[in-house]
Amino acid sequence: MFKNYLKIALRNFRKYKAYSVINIAGLASGIACCILILLYVQGELSYDLFHDKADRIYRVITDEESEGQVRHLAHTYGPLAPALLTDFPEIEHAVRLFPHNLAVQLGAQKSFHEKRFFFADSAVFEVFSFGFRRGNPKTALRAPYSLVLTEATAQRYFGDENPIGKVLRIEGQYDFNVTAVLENPPPTSHFHFDFLASMENVPQVLGWNPHWHWPPFYNYVLLPEHVSAESIEGRFPQFITKNIGRGEVDSRSFYLQPLKDIHLNASLESEIAPTGNMAYIYLFSAIAFFILLIACINFMNLATARSANRSREVGLRKVVGAQRAQLIKQFLGESLFYSFLAMLLALVLVEMLLPRFNQLLGKQIDINYFENWTLSLGLIVLAFLVGIISGSYPAIFMSSFRPLKVLQSNLFSASGQRGALRFRSVLVVTQFAISIALIIITYIVSAQLNFIQNKRLGFNKEHIVVIPIRDAETQNNYETLKNALVAQPD
């Protein structure tokens, strides 16, 4: 039976080439747009899932009240993680991350001001799952003046040489030994770094000791499977009283935020990196759905518009004994055939458009059909659903033809067929309404982006250069530098 349905589908494909090409192109365009949007949505929802213990990792966040205003902060402070390990023995690990801009130098040849330099506790690799190229995760940051590089950073400083044991000078006076090289962190990490240095050296390099009010640190805890976040949070008021002071309980609160919720939480200040927004996920998912719906409605309209050409075929099949269920299966089979052809064409379009799409989003979205089995399975299911949805109404409509009426060329005399035409009109109106709404939304967003990019700021930004002054001696002699610059005719 399946072989017969496929043979009929191929025969109709060859017989009605223009119709087939238009239908497949319409479906392929809708599916391609849907896939691109869903790739973005999947990427946003997959942040930090690559960590093996992601379900048990939490970030400690804080609410601080000052002058009647409550601030919701992503950071806490330096002494927190060690105090948590002391007061909450059930916590498996507690680690700190402290990002800071620092000068890094290799001999006299290479010197960079690094913006993605982090200090981290030695247990950071017990909590987070970053792949190691060289070195031992258990000892990489255990010794003072230890430094871990990412693959890209190691290549930038040392080329193809083995960097283990090499020395990099920090801030022009502190020598750090390279102890390990990590794989480049995935794009779906909520924080990105080039260097991880031993937390023990913060006082030496930065010149101060962290305390309970400054500077801001990012603290993470790893809980055992049998310990809930609520059981820890319930004891935070006593913890604050003991470690910070009784007067702080009313103005400061700590909470545990699941690692997987960090990227899509746009309500906290001082995030370690820009975050996403769950509202956008809902919005883009809805747009993908409506684009796909337009493609399906377009398929339905084209199929039912051609129904007069196939009415005699349906009548003859019924005369020779075909049941309505068999005709429905045949038409659905044809629809699925077109849908899977459209999916193949859509994948070609996605591969062509993906570089431009990545450039537009400022992301690096890749498609690996063999490794990402959920994506491959999702595409098959998507093609199947599109085929069923787009072919359901034409199958039901055309299989309902009465043999006597269609063979007498009186297809639309019955009230049922007139009702079908009215339904087709509803589909056309719905299709145009959704299309117009999406066009209006696109225009508004485009106009807003154009306004943001081209709004006059009141000064000529193309003729202003910002020169960061990092060196302490230069900072202390700023007026001399200023006078020297002003003296330049340019």
C-alpha positions in Angstrom: 0.0 0.0 0.0 2.8 2.4 0.9 4.5 1.6 -2.4 1.3 2.5 -4.2 0.9 5.8 -2.4 4.5 6.7 -3.1 4.0 5.8 -6.8 1.0 8.1 -7.0 2.8 10.9 -5.3 5.7 10.7 -7.7 3.3 10.6 -10.7 1.5 13.7 -9.5 4.8 15.4 -8.8 5.9 14.9 -12.4 2.4 15.7 -13.8 2.0 19.0 -12.0 5.5 20.3 -11.9 4.7 24.0 -11.5 2.3 23.3 -8.6 4.7 21.0 -7.0 7.6 23.4 -7.1 5.5 26.3 -5.8 4.2 24.1 -2.9 7.6 22.7 -2.0 9.2 26.2 -2.2 6.5 27.7 0.0 6.8 24.9 2.6 10.7 25.0 2.5 10.8 28.8 3.1 8.5 28.5 6.1 10.4 25.5 7.5 13.8 27.2 7.0 12.7 30.3 8.9 11.2 28.1 11.6 14.5 26.1 11.9 16.7 29.2 12.2 14.5 30.7 14.9 14.3 27.4 16.8 18.1 27.0 16.6 18.4 30.4 18.3 15.8 29.3 20.9 17.5 26.0 21.5 20.8 27.8 22.0 19.4 30.2 24.5 17.7 27.3 26.5 20.9 25.2 26.5 23.1 27.6 28.5 25.3 25.9 31.0 23.8 22.5 30.4 27.2 21.2 29.3 28.3 21.0 33.0 28.0 17.5 34.3 26.6 18.7 37.6 24.4 21.6 36.3 21.4 20.4 38.2 23.2 20.8 41.5 25.1 24.0 40.9 23.6 27.3 42.3 24.8 30.9 42.3 24.4 32.9 45.5 22.6 36.1 44.8 21.6 38.9 47.1 18.9 41.5 47.7 20.2 44.7 49.3 18.0 47.5 50.6 19.3 51.0 50.8 17.4 54.3 51.3 14.1 52.5 50.6 15.3 51.0 47.4 15.9 47.2 46.9 18.6 46.1 44.5 18.6 42.6 43.1 22.3 41.8 42.6 23.9 38.8 40.8 27.1 39.2 42.9 27.9 38.7 46.6 31.3 39.1 48.3 34.7 37.5 48.8 34.4 36.0 52.3 31.1 34.3 51.5 32.2 31.0 49.9 34.7 30.0 52.8 32.1 31.0 55.4 29.4 28.8 53.6 31.7 25.8 53.8 32.3 26.4 57.5 28.6 27.0 58.5 26.9 24.6 56.0 28.9 21.3 56.1 26.4 19.7 53.8 27.6 21.9 50.9 29.9 19.9 48.8 31.9 22.7 47.3 31.8 26.5 47.3 33.9 28.5 44.8 34.4 32.2 43.9 35.0 33.9 40.6 36.4 37.4 40.4 36.8 39.0 37.0 39.3 41.9 36.6 41.0 43.7 33.8 44.8 43.1 34.1 47.9 43.5 32.0 49.6 40.3 30.9 53.1 40.1 29.5 55.2 37.4 27.9 58.8 38.6 27.9 59.3 41.9 26.1 57.5 40.8 22.9 53.9 40.3 23.8 51.9 42.4 26.2 48.1 42.7 26.3 45.5 44.3 28.5 43.2 41.3 29.2 39.5 41.9 29.9 38.6 38.3 30.5 41.0 37.6 33.4 39.4 35.7 36.3 40.6 34.7 39.7 39.1 31.4 40.9 39.3 29.0 43.8 41.1 25.8 43.3 37.9 23.7 43.5 36.4 25.5 40.5 37.0 22.4 38.3 35.2 20.2 40.9 32.1 22.4 40.3 32.3 23.3 36.6 33.0 20.9 33.8 35.6 22.5 31.5 37.5 20.1 29.3 41.3 19.9 29.9 43.8 19.8 27.1 46.9 19.8 29.4 47.3 19.7 33.1 45.5 18.2 36.1 42.2 19.6 37.2 42.7 18.7 40.8 46.0 20.6 41.1 45.8 23.3 38.4 45.0 26.2 40.8 46.1 24.7 44.1 49.5 26.4 44.3 49.8 30.2 44.6 50.7 32.0 41.4 49.1 29.3 39.3 47.5 30.2 36.0 45.2 28.3 33.6 44.8 29.3 30.0 42.2 28.5 27.4 43.3 26.9 24.2 42.8 30.1 22.2 44.8 32.1 24.7 47.6 29.6 24.8 47.9 29.7 21.0 47.9 33.5 21.1 50.8 33.7 23.6 52.8 30.6 22.9 51.8 29.4 19.4 52.2 25.7 19.0 54.6 25.4 22.0 53.6 23.5 25.2 52.8 26.4 27.6 52.9 24.2 30.8 55.6 25.5 33.1 56.0 28.8 31.2 55.8 32.1 33.0 53.4 35.1 32.3 53.9 38.4 34.1 50.8 40.0 35.5 50.6 43.8 36.0 54.3 44.0 35.2 55.5 42.5 38.5 53.9 39.2 39.4 55.1 36.0 37.7 52.4 33.3 37.3 53.2 29.8 36.2 51.0 28.2 33.5 49.7 24.9 35.0 47.0 23.8 32.6 45.3 24.5 29.3 41.5 24.2 28.9 39.3 23.6 25.9 37.7 26.9 24.8 34.5 27.3 26.9 31.4 26.6 24.9 29.5 29.7 23.6 26.6 28.5 25.8 28.4 29.4 29.1 27.1 32.3 31.1 30.6 33.5 31.7 33.6 33.5 29.4 37.3 33.7 30.4 40.7 33.6 28.8 42.7 33.2 32.1 41.9 31.6 35.5 44.4 32.6 38.2 44.7 31.4 41.8 42.4 33.2 44.2 45.1 33.2 46.8 46.9 36.0 44.9 44.1 38.6 44.9 45.6 40.6 47.8 49.1 40.7 46.2 48.0 41.5 42.7 45.2 44.0 43.5 46.5 45.4 46.7 43.6 44.7 49.1 41.8 41.9 50.9 38.2 41.1 50.1 35.6 41.9 52.8 31.8 41.6 53.3 31.0 44.9 51.5 33.6 45.2 48.7 34.6 44.2 46.0 31.8 42.1 44.4 32.5 38.4 43.8 30.5 35.7 42.1 29.9 32.8 44.5 28.7 29.3 43.5 27.9 26.2 45.5 27.6 22.6 44.6 24.9 20.8 46.6 24.7 17.0 47.1 21.7 15.3 45.5 19.8 14.9 48.8 20.1 18.5 49.9 17.6 21.1 48.6 18.3 24.8 48.0 15.3 25.7 50.2 17.0 24.0 53.2 20.0 26.2 52.8 18.1 29.4 52.1 16.1 29.0 55.3 19.2 29.3 57.4 20.6 32.3 55.6 19.3 34.9 58.1 21.2 33.2 61.0 24.2 33.0 58.7 24.1 36.8 58.0 23.7 37.6 61.7 26.7 35.5 62.6 29.1 36.6 59.8 28.1 40.1 58.8 26.1 41.5 61.8 22.6 41.6 63.3 21.9 44.9 61.7 22.4 43.5 58.2 19.5 40.9 58.4 16.9 43.5 57.6 18.7 45.0 54.7 20.4 42.0 53.1 19.1 38.6 51.9 20.9 35.7 50.2 19.3 33.3 47.7 20.4 30.3 45.7 19.8 30.7 41.9 19.9 27.5 39.8 22.8 27.6 37.3 20.4 26.8 34.4 18.3 29.9 35.2 21.1 32.4 35.1 21.3 33.2 31.4 17.6 33.8 30.9 17.1 35.9 34.1 17.2 39.5 33.0 16.1 41.0 36.4 19.5 41.1 38.2 22.0 43.9 38.3 25.8 43.4 37.8 25.6 40.2 35.8 29.0 38.6 35.0 28.0 38.9 31.3 25.0 40.1 29.3 22.0 37.8 29.7 19.0 36.8 27.6 15.4 37.2 28.4 12.7 34.4 28.6 10.2 36.8 27.1 12.2 36.8 23.9 12.1 33.0 23.8 8.3 33.0 24.0 8.1 35.8 21.4 10.4 34.1 18.8 8.8 30.7 19.4 5.4 32.3 18.6 6.9 33.9 15.5 8.3 30.6 14.3 4.9 29.0 14.9 3.0 31.6 12.9 5.5 31.5 10.0 5.1 27.7 9.8 1.3 28.1 10.1 1.4 30.5 7.1 3.3 27.9 5.1 0.8 25.2 6.0 -2.2 27.3 5.2 -0.6 28.2 1.8 -0.2 24.5 1.1 -3.9 23.8 2.1 -5.1 26.6 -0.2 -3.1 25.4 -3.2 -4.2 21.9 -2.6 -7.9 22.7 -2.4 -7.6 25.1 -5.3 -6.5 22.2 -7.4 -9.3 20.0 -6.1 -11.4 20.4 -9.3 -8.6 18.9 -11.3 -8.5 15.8 -9.1 -12.2 15.4 -8.5 -12.7 12.9 -11.3 -9.8 10.9 -10.0 -11.5 10.7 -6.6 -14.8 9.8 -8.2 -13.3 7.0 -10.2 -11.5 5.6 -7.2 -14.7 5.5 -5.2 -16.6 3.9 -8.1 -14.0 1.0 -8.2 -14.3 0.5 -4.5 -11.9 2.9 -2.7 -12.9 3.7 0.8 -12.7 7.3 2.2 -10.1 6.3 4.8 -7.9 4.9 1.9 -8.2 8.2 0.0 -7.4 10.2 3.2 -4.2 8.1 3.6 -3.3 8.7 0.0 -3.6 12.5 0.2 -1.8 12.6 3.5 0.9 10.4 2.0 1.3 12.9 -0.9 1.4 15.8 1.7 4.1 14.0 3.7 6.1 13.4 0.5 6.0 17.1 -0.3 6.8 18.0 3.3 10.0 15.8 3.4 11.1 17.2 0.1 10.5 20.7 1.5 12.5 19.8 4.6 15.5 18.8 2.5 15.3 22.0 0.6 14.9 23.9 3.9 18.1 22.4 5.2 20.0 23.6 2.2 18.5 27.1 2.7 19.5 27.0 6.4 23.1 26.1 5.6 23.2 29.0 3.1 21.7 31.5 5.5 23.3 30.4 8.8 26.6 32.5 8.4 24.5 35.6 7.9 22.1 34.7 10.7 25.1 34.2 13.1 26.5 37.6 12.0 23.1 39.2 12.6 22.8 37.7 16.1 26.5 38.0 17.1 26.5 34.3 18.0 28.1 31.1 16.7 25.3 28.6 16.0 26.4 25.4 14.4 24.4 22.4 13.2 25.8 18.9 13.7 23.1 16.4 12.6 25.0 13.4 13.7 26.1 14.5 17.2 22.9 16.5 18.0 20.4 13.6 17.8 17.7 15.7 19.4 17.9 18.2 16.5 17.9 15.4 13.9 14.9 13.7 15.5 13.2 17.1 15.9 13.6 17.9 12.2 12.0 14.5 11.3 9.1 15.1 13.7 8.7 18.7 12.3 8.5 17.5 8.7 6.0 14.8 9.7 3.8 17.3 11.6 4.0 19.8 8.8 2.9 17.1 6.3 0.0 16.0 8.5 -1.2 19.5 9.4 -0.9 20.9 5.9 -2.4 17.9 4.3 -5.2 17.2 6.8 -7.8 19.6 5.4 -7.2 18.8 1.7 -7.4 15.1 2.5 -10.7 15.4 4.3 -12.1 17.8 1.8 -11.2 15.9 -1.4 -12.0 12.5 0.0 -15.6 13.7 0.8 -16.5 14.2 -3.0 -19.5 12.2 -4.1 -18.8 10.1 -7.1 -22.1 10.9 -8.9 -21.7 14.7 -8.4 -18.1 14.9 -9.6 -18.6 12.6 -12.6 -21.5 14.9 -13.6 -19.1 17.9 -13.3 -21.3 19.3 -10.6 -18.6 19.4 -7.9 -19.7 22.5 -5.9 -23.4 22.2 -6.1 -23.8 20.7 -2.6 -23.9 22.9 0.4 -21.0 21.0 2.0 -18.7 22.0 -0.9 -19.9 25.6 -0.5 -19.1 25.4 3.2 -15.6 24.2 2.2 -15.1 27.2 0.0 -16.1 29.5 2.9 -13.5 27.7 5.1 -10.9 28.3 2.4 -11.7 31.9 2.4 -11.2 32.0 6.2 -7.8 30.3 5.7 -6.8 33.0 3.1 -7.9 35.8 5.4 -6.0 34.3 8.3 -2.9 33.8 6.2 -2.9 37.5 5.1 -3.7 38.7 8.6 -0.8 36.9 10.2 1.5 38.0 7.3 0.5 41.7 7.7 1.0 41.5 11.5 4.5 40.0 11.1 5.4 42.6 8.5 4.2 45.4 10.8 6.2 43.9 13.8 9.3 43.6 11.6 9.0 47.2 10.4 8.7 48.5 14.0 11.7 46.5 15.2 13.7 47.7 12.2 12.8 51.3 12.8 13.8 51.0 16.5 17.1 49.5 15.6 17.8 52.1 13.0 16.9 54.9 15.5 19.3 53.4 18.1 22.1 53.1 15.6 21.8 56.4 14.0 20.4 58.8 16.7 22.6 61.9 17.0 24.3 61.9 20.4 25.2 65.5 20.5 28.9 64.9 19.7 30.9 63.5 16.8 31.7 60.0 18.0 33.8 59.2 14.9 36.4 61.8 15.9 36.7 60.9 19.6 39.3 58.3 20.7 39.3 56.7 24.2 42.7 55.8 25.6 42.6 53.8 28.8 45.5 54.7 31.1 46.5 51.5 33.0 49.9 52.4 34.2 50.0 53.9 37.8 53.0 56.2 37.0 51.2 57.6 33.9 48.1 58.2 36.0 50.1 60.1 38.5 51.5 62.3 35.7 48.3 62.8 33.8 48.8 66.6 33.3 52.1 66.0 31.6 50.6 63.5 29.3 47.6 65.7 28.6 49.9 68.7 27.7 51.9 66.5 25.4 48.8 65.3 23.6 47.3 68.8 23.3 50.6 70.0 21.8 50.1 67.6 18.8 48.7 69.4 15.8 46.4 66.4 15.0 
